[in-house]
Amino acid sequence: MTEPIRCDWPTDDPLYVNYHDAEWGRPTTDSTRLFEKICLEGFQSGLSWITILRKRKNFRAAFANFDVERVAKFGDRDIERLLGDAGIIRHRGKIEATINNAQRAIELIDAEGPLVDWVWTWALTTPDRTDDGGIPASTARSTALSKELKRRGWKFVGPTTAYAFMQSEGLTNDHDDACFVHGDCEAERTAFLAGRELR
């Protein structure tokens, strides 16, 4: 059986292939999963995504399945517990940022409404490309999103992290045109964006 054409970034690791095929670039419409992903993108900074993906189950167990209300209440004892958890990335700054970001997410939700609705105002209708047609590491929109999150007190949300978040959660469709899931992702995005106001 012939393998379908995919983007060139997944390795032959089945976990990575499944992530590419079933998740990356498909619209995420659940606020908890969006919060989880922006936190994991922060943990990924300086590392490969497959490293985070292999530890995602452990991260979910360690961070109360990324329930913002519960994570926002984490204190010093939780930080020490997390620093001793070999199943996750034991980086104090990133752990503290995740707790901070849960607190900031609650503030954002109180001010703006559901996180999923606010996040999706940052979606792109067409992908940004470099002058030679390549996929950029960050864009004007991801830079603006990063600045807005930082203004609201979020941490570990630089422009590159913000764009990786946008790519993975379907706010833009950066699958190669020839990739076999490109069309499905675009159809799902179009359906979800219908009637929504974008920035």
ZAMAR-67858 format. One record per residue (C-alpha): x, y, z. Coordinates in steps of 0.1 Angstrom, whole numbers, plus 5000, padded with zeros to 4 digits. Example, Ala and Ser with C-alpha at 12.3 -4.5 7.8 and 13.67 -1.06 7.14 Angstrom:
BEGIN
xx yy zz
5123 4955 5078;
5137 4989 5071;
END
This chain:
BEGIN
xx yy zz
5000 5000 5000;
5014 5034 4990;
5021 5058 5018;
5001 5091 5015;
5020 5123 5008;
5027 5142 5040;
5046 5173 5051;
5083 5167 5054;
5086 5173 5091;
5072 5142 5108;
5098 5114 5112;
5087 5078 5108;
5079 5076 5145;
5042 5064 5146;
5034 5089 5175;
5047 5118 5154;
5030 5106 5122;
4996 5102 5140;
5001 5137 5155;
5006 5151 5120;
4977 5132 5105;
4951 5136 5132;
4959 5167 5152;
4983 5193 5137;
4965 5220 5118;
4930 5208 5127;
4908 5233 5145;
4909 5229 5183;
4876 5241 5197;
4881 5232 5233;
4894 5258 5257;
4912 5233 5279;
4931 5218 5250;
4940 5253 5238;
4954 5262 5272;
4973 5229 5273;
4989 5234 5239;
5001 5270 5246;
5017 5257 5278;
5033 5227 5261;
5046 5250 5233;
5063 5270 5261;
5079 5239 5275;
5090 5230 5240;
5111 5262 5237;
5146 5251 5230;
5136 5214 5225;
5121 5193 5198;
5084 5188 5197;
5086 5150 5196;
5103 5153 5231;
5072 5170 5244;
5048 5148 5225;
5063 5117 5241;
5058 5132 5276;
5023 5147 5270;
5005 5120 5290;
5029 5127 5319;
5024 5165 5316;
4986 5160 5317;
4989 5139 5349;
5013 5164 5365;
4992 5195 5356;
4957 5183 5365;
4949 5177 5328;
4956 5214 5323;
4924 5225 5341;
4930 5262 5344;
4911 5266 5377;
4932 5238 5393;
4965 5248 5379;
4960 5284 5389;
4959 5272 5425;
4992 5254 5424;
5016 5266 5451;
5052 5260 5462;
5046 5224 5472;
5033 5217 5437;
5063 5234 5421;
5087 5212 5442;
5066 5181 5432;
5069 5191 5395;
5106 5197 5398;
5110 5162 5410;
5088 5146 5383;
5112 5129 5358;
5082 5124 5334;
5080 5161 5324;
5105 5188 5316;
5119 5199 5350;
5125 5236 5342;
5115 5259 5371;
5108 5289 5349;
5085 5270 5326;
5067 5253 5355;
5061 5287 5372;
5051 5302 5338;
5024 5275 5334;
5009 5283 5368;
5011 5320 5361;
4995 5315 5327;
4966 5296 5343;
4960 5326 5365;
4962 5349 5336;
4939 5327 5315;
4912 5330 5342;
4916 5368 5340;
4913 5367 5303;
4882 5346 5304;
4866 5369 5329;
4873 5399 5307;
4868 5384 5272;
4846 5353 5276;
4855 5317 5266;
4892 5312 5258;
4883 5294 5226;
4864 5324 5212;
4892 5349 5221;
4919 5327 5207;
4901 5322 5174;
4899 5359 5167;
4936 5356 5159;
4931 5330 5131;
4944 5336 5096;
4922 5332 5065;
4953 5325 5044;
4987 5314 5055;
5016 5338 5058;
5046 5329 5037;
5082 5342 5034;
5093 5359 5002;
5105 5326 4987;
5072 5309 4996;
5085 5291 5027;
5068 5288 5061;
5080 5315 5085;
5090 5309 5121;
5069 5338 5132;
5045 5363 5116;
5031 5397 5122;
5000 5381 5136;
5019 5358 5159;
5040 5387 5171;
5008 5407 5178;
4994 5377 5197;
5026 5373 5217;
5026 5410 5226;
4989 5409 5237;
4995 5378 5259;
5026 5394 5274;
5007 5426 5280;
4982 5405 5300;
5010 5390 5320;
5015 5356 5302;
5051 5342 5301;
5070 5320 5276;
5048 5331 5248;
5072 5347 5223;
5063 5352 5186;
5078 5319 5175;
5060 5300 5203;
5028 5318 5194;
5031 5309 5158;
5038 5272 5166;
5006 5273 5187;
4986 5289 5158;
4999 5263 5134;
4992 5233 5156;
4957 5244 5166;
4945 5252 5131;
4945 5290 5134;
4965 5288 5101;
4969 5259 5077;
5006 5253 5071;
5003 5218 5058;
5020 5215 5024;
4996 5219 4996;
5004 5184 4985;
4999 5169 5020;
4970 5145 5021;
4954 5162 5051;
4957 5198 5038;
4922 5198 5022;
4905 5183 5053;
4921 5208 5076;
4911 5237 5054;
4875 5224 5052;
4874 5221 5089;
4888 5255 5094;
4864 5271 5069;
4835 5255 5087;
4846 5266 5121;
4855 5302 5111;
4822 5308 5094;
4805 5338 5110;
4834 5345 5133;
4850 5379 5135;
4888 5380 5130;
4913 5406 5140;
END
